[in-house]
Amino acid sequence: MRFFGKTQIDFIGLRRKAFLLSGIIIAIGITSIVLKGG
């Protein structure tokens, strides 16, 4: 039983974008902690 037909998802490309997005979010979080003093 297939819920999805032929899925052509570029997981490598998505992974690269996900790492970039995660890095940006982490950087914003660290900056916020530093600026607000914990």
mmCIF file as gemmi writes it, N, C-alpha and C atoms, coordinates in Angstrom:
data_model
loop_
_atom_site.group_PDB
_atom_site.id
_atom_site.type_symbol
_atom_site.label_atom_id
_atom_site.label_alt_id
_atom_site.label_comp_id
_atom_site.label_asym_id
_atom_site.label_entity_id
_atom_site.label_seq_id
_atom_site.pdbx_PDB_ins_code
_atom_site.Cartn_x
_atom_site.Cartn_y
_atom_site.Cartn_z
_atom_site.occupancy
_atom_site.B_iso_or_equiv
_atom_site.pdbx_formal_charge
_atom_site.auth_seq_id
_atom_site.auth_asym_id
_atom_site.pdbx_PDB_model_num
ATOM 1 N N . MET Axp A 1 ? 0.848 -1.19 0 1 0 ? 1 A 1
ATOM 2 C CA . MET Axp A 1 ? 0 0 0 1 0 ? 1 A 1
ATOM 3 C C . MET Axp A 1 ? 0.887 1.245 0 1 0 ? 1 A 1
ATOM 4 N N . ARG Axp A 2 ? 0.776 2.014 -1.026 1 0 ? 2 A 1
ATOM 5 C CA . ARG Axp A 2 ? 1.612 3.211 -1.137 1 0 ? 2 A 1
ATOM 6 C C . ARG Axp A 2 ? 0.761 4.456 -0.922 1 0 ? 2 A 1
ATOM 7 N N . PHE Axp A 3 ? 1.181 5.251 0.032 1 0 ? 3 A 1
ATOM 8 C CA . PHE Axp A 3 ? 0.478 6.506 0.27 1 0 ? 3 A 1
ATOM 9 C C . PHE Axp A 3 ? 0.923 7.561 -0.729 1 0 ? 3 A 1
ATOM 10 N N . PHE Axp A 4 ? 2.192 7.492 -1.101 1 0 ? 4 A 1
ATOM 11 C CA . PHE Axp A 4 ? 2.744 8.44 -2.061 1 0 ? 4 A 1
ATOM 12 C C . PHE Axp A 4 ? 3.201 7.667 -3.284 1 0 ? 4 A 1
ATOM 13 N N . GLY Axp A 5 ? 3.014 8.26 -4.426 1 0 ? 5 A 1
ATOM 14 C CA . GLY Axp A 5 ? 3.47 7.635 -5.661 1 0 ? 5 A 1
ATOM 15 C C . GLY Axp A 5 ? 4.973 7.724 -5.77 1 0 ? 5 A 1
ATOM 16 N N . LYS Axp A 6 ? 5.43 8.173 -6.897 1 0 ? 6 A 1
ATOM 17 C CA . LYS Axp A 6 ? 6.868 8.344 -7.088 1 0 ? 6 A 1
ATOM 18 C C . LYS Axp A 6 ? 7.279 9.7 -6.53 1 0 ? 6 A 1
ATOM 19 N N . THR Axp A 7 ? 7.92 9.669 -5.397 1 0 ? 7 A 1
ATOM 20 C CA . THR Axp A 7 ? 8.346 10.926 -4.78 1 0 ? 7 A 1
ATOM 21 C C . THR Axp A 7 ? 9.779 11.212 -5.179 1 0 ? 7 A 1
ATOM 22 N N . GLN Axp A 8 ? 9.99 12.338 -5.784 1 0 ? 8 A 1
ATOM 23 C CA . GLN Axp A 8 ? 11.33 12.756 -6.193 1 0 ? 8 A 1
ATOM 24 C C . GLN Axp A 8 ? 11.734 13.929 -5.308 1 0 ? 8 A 1
ATOM 25 N N . ILE Axp A 9 ? 12.244 13.635 -4.139 1 0 ? 9 A 1
ATOM 26 C CA . ILE Axp A 9 ? 12.636 14.675 -3.19 1 0 ? 9 A 1
ATOM 27 C C . ILE Axp A 9 ? 14.153 14.704 -3.112 1 0 ? 9 A 1
ATOM 28 N N . ASP Axp A 10 ? 14.716 15.889 -3.239 1 0 ? 10 A 1
ATOM 29 C CA . ASP Axp A 10 ? 16.168 16.051 -3.173 1 0 ? 10 A 1
ATOM 30 C C . ASP Axp A 10 ? 16.586 16.181 -1.708 1 0 ? 10 A 1
ATOM 31 N N . PHE Axp A 11 ? 16.813 15.034 -1.059 1 0 ? 11 A 1
ATOM 32 C CA . PHE Axp A 11 ? 17.122 15.05 0.366 1 0 ? 11 A 1
ATOM 33 C C . PHE Axp A 11 ? 18.467 15.705 0.662 1 0 ? 11 A 1
ATOM 34 N N . ILE Axp A 12 ? 19.431 15.557 -0.238 1 0 ? 12 A 1
ATOM 35 C CA . ILE Axp A 12 ? 20.744 16.168 -0.017 1 0 ? 12 A 1
ATOM 36 C C . ILE Axp A 12 ? 20.616 17.686 -0.03 1 0 ? 12 A 1
ATOM 37 N N . GLY Axp A 13 ? 19.913 18.219 -1.009 1 0 ? 13 A 1
ATOM 38 C CA . GLY Axp A 13 ? 19.693 19.661 -1.092 1 0 ? 13 A 1
ATOM 39 C C . GLY Axp A 13 ? 18.913 20.171 0.109 1 0 ? 13 A 1
ATOM 40 N N . LEU Axp A 14 ? 17.898 19.426 0.505 1 0 ? 14 A 1
ATOM 41 C CA . LEU Axp A 14 ? 17.101 19.833 1.662 1 0 ? 14 A 1
ATOM 42 C C . LEU Axp A 14 ? 17.929 19.785 2.933 1 0 ? 14 A 1
ATOM 43 N N . ARG Axp A 15 ? 18.816 18.787 3.029 1 0 ? 15 A 1
ATOM 44 C CA . ARG Axp A 15 ? 19.656 18.665 4.215 1 0 ? 15 A 1
ATOM 45 C C . ARG Axp A 15 ? 20.595 19.855 4.336 1 0 ? 15 A 1
ATOM 46 N N . ARG Axp A 16 ? 21.145 20.279 3.223 1 0 ? 16 A 1
ATOM 47 C CA . ARG Axp A 16 ? 22.047 21.435 3.234 1 0 ? 16 A 1
ATOM 48 C C . ARG Axp A 16 ? 21.299 22.685 3.697 1 0 ? 16 A 1
ATOM 49 N N . LYS Axp A 17 ? 20.078 22.879 3.196 1 0 ? 17 A 1
ATOM 50 C CA . LYS Axp A 17 ? 19.271 24.033 3.607 1 0 ? 17 A 1
ATOM 51 C C . LYS Axp A 17 ? 18.875 23.916 5.076 1 0 ? 17 A 1
ATOM 52 N N . ALA Axp A 18 ? 18.59 22.71 5.527 1 0 ? 18 A 1
ATOM 53 C CA . ALA Axp A 18 ? 18.202 22.509 6.921 1 0 ? 18 A 1
ATOM 54 C C . ALA Axp A 18 ? 19.366 22.824 7.856 1 0 ? 18 A 1
ATOM 55 N N . PHE Axp A 19 ? 20.584 22.403 7.484 1 0 ? 19 A 1
ATOM 56 C CA . PHE Axp A 19 ? 21.758 22.734 8.298 1 0 ? 19 A 1
ATOM 57 C C . PHE Axp A 19 ? 21.971 24.234 8.358 1 0 ? 19 A 1
ATOM 58 N N . LEU Axp A 20 ? 21.79 24.91 7.232 1 0 ? 20 A 1
ATOM 59 C CA . LEU Axp A 20 ? 21.961 26.36 7.191 1 0 ? 20 A 1
ATOM 60 C C . LEU Axp A 20 ? 20.928 27.038 8.089 1 0 ? 20 A 1
ATOM 61 N N . LEU Axp A 21 ? 19.678 26.617 7.971 1 0 ? 21 A 1
ATOM 62 C CA . LEU Axp A 21 ? 18.616 27.203 8.788 1 0 ? 21 A 1
ATOM 63 C C . LEU Axp A 21 ? 18.863 26.944 10.271 1 0 ? 21 A 1
ATOM 64 N N . SER Axp A 22 ? 19.267 25.733 10.613 1 0 ? 22 A 1
ATOM 65 C CA . SER Axp A 22 ? 19.56 25.401 12.008 1 0 ? 22 A 1
ATOM 66 C C . SER Axp A 22 ? 20.713 26.247 12.54 1 0 ? 22 A 1
ATOM 67 N N . GLY Axp A 23 ? 21.742 26.417 11.734 1 0 ? 23 A 1
ATOM 68 C CA . GLY Axp A 23 ? 22.886 27.236 12.14 1 0 ? 23 A 1
ATOM 69 C C . GLY Axp A 23 ? 22.479 28.669 12.415 1 0 ? 23 A 1
ATOM 70 N N . ILE Axp A 24 ? 21.616 29.214 11.554 1 0 ? 24 A 1
ATOM 71 C CA . ILE Axp A 24 ? 21.147 30.588 11.75 1 0 ? 24 A 1
ATOM 72 C C . ILE Axp A 24 ? 20.336 30.695 13.04 1 0 ? 24 A 1
ATOM 73 N N . ILE Axp A 25 ? 19.454 29.746 13.279 1 0 ? 25 A 1
ATOM 74 C CA . ILE Axp A 25 ? 18.627 29.768 14.489 1 0 ? 25 A 1
ATOM 75 C C . ILE Axp A 25 ? 19.497 29.65 15.737 1 0 ? 25 A 1
ATOM 76 N N . ILE Axp A 26 ? 20.494 28.765 15.705 1 0 ? 26 A 1
ATOM 77 C CA . ILE Axp A 26 ? 21.403 28.606 16.842 1 0 ? 26 A 1
ATOM 78 C C . ILE Axp A 26 ? 22.183 29.885 17.083 1 0 ? 26 A 1
ATOM 79 N N . ALA Axp A 27 ? 22.673 30.514 16.008 1 0 ? 27 A 1
ATOM 80 C CA . ALA Axp A 27 ? 23.428 31.765 16.141 1 0 ? 27 A 1
ATOM 81 C C . ALA Axp A 27 ? 22.558 32.856 16.755 1 0 ? 27 A 1
ATOM 82 N N . ILE Axp A 28 ? 21.305 32.948 16.329 1 0 ? 28 A 1
ATOM 83 C CA . ILE Axp A 28 ? 20.389 33.937 16.897 1 0 ? 28 A 1
ATOM 84 C C . ILE Axp A 28 ? 20.159 33.652 18.381 1 0 ? 28 A 1
ATOM 85 N N . GLY Axp A 29 ? 19.995 32.394 18.731 1 0 ? 29 A 1
ATOM 86 C CA . GLY Axp A 29 ? 19.785 32.023 20.13 1 0 ? 29 A 1
ATOM 87 C C . GLY Axp A 29 ? 20.977 32.374 21 1 0 ? 29 A 1
ATOM 88 N N . ILE Axp A 30 ? 22.178 32.047 20.538 1 0 ? 30 A 1
ATOM 89 C CA . ILE Axp A 30 ? 23.394 32.355 21.305 1 0 ? 30 A 1
ATOM 90 C C . ILE Axp A 30 ? 23.563 33.861 21.446 1 0 ? 30 A 1
ATOM 91 N N . THR Axp A 31 ? 23.314 34.595 20.365 1 0 ? 31 A 1
ATOM 92 C CA . THR Axp A 31 ? 23.422 36.055 20.415 1 0 ? 31 A 1
ATOM 93 C C . THR Axp A 31 ? 22.429 36.63 21.415 1 0 ? 31 A 1
ATOM 94 N N . SER Axp A 32 ? 21.22 36.109 21.42 1 0 ? 32 A 1
ATOM 95 C CA . SER Axp A 32 ? 20.2 36.578 22.351 1 0 ? 32 A 1
ATOM 96 C C . SER Axp A 32 ? 20.618 36.32 23.796 1 0 ? 32 A 1
ATOM 97 N N . ILE Axp A 33 ? 21.173 35.137 24.056 1 0 ? 33 A 1
ATOM 98 C CA . ILE Axp A 33 ? 21.622 34.802 25.409 1 0 ? 33 A 1
ATOM 99 C C . ILE Axp A 33 ? 22.747 35.732 25.847 1 0 ? 33 A 1
ATOM 100 N N . VAL Axp A 34 ? 23.689 35.985 24.96 1 0 ? 34 A 1
ATOM 101 C CA . VAL Axp A 34 ? 24.826 36.85 25.289 1 0 ? 34 A 1
ATOM 102 C C . VAL Axp A 34 ? 24.357 38.278 25.555 1 0 ? 34 A 1
ATOM 103 N N . LEU Axp A 35 ? 23.48 38.79 24.702 1 0 ? 35 A 1
ATOM 104 C CA . LEU Axp A 35 ? 23.036 40.176 24.837 1 0 ? 35 A 1
ATOM 105 C C . LEU Axp A 35 ? 22.154 40.39 26.069 1 0 ? 35 A 1
ATOM 106 N N . LYS Axp A 36 ? 21.324 39.406 26.395 1 0 ? 36 A 1
ATOM 107 C CA . LYS Axp A 36 ? 20.418 39.56 27.532 1 0 ? 36 A 1
ATOM 108 C C . LYS Axp A 36 ? 21.033 39.052 28.833 1 0 ? 36 A 1
ATOM 109 N N . GLY Axp A 37 ? 22.208 38.496 28.752 1 0 ? 37 A 1
ATOM 110 C CA . GLY Axp A 37 ? 22.898 38.053 29.957 1 0 ? 37 A 1
ATOM 111 C C . GLY Axp A 37 ? 22.351 36.782 30.564 1 0 ? 37 A 1
ATOM 112 N N . GLY Axp A 38 ? 21.908 35.861 29.74 1 0 ? 38 A 1
ATOM 113 C CA . GLY Axp A 38 ? 21.508 34.563 30.246 1 0 ? 38 A 1
ATOM 114 C C . GLY Axp A 38 ? 20.032 34.445 30.45 1 0 ? 38 A 1
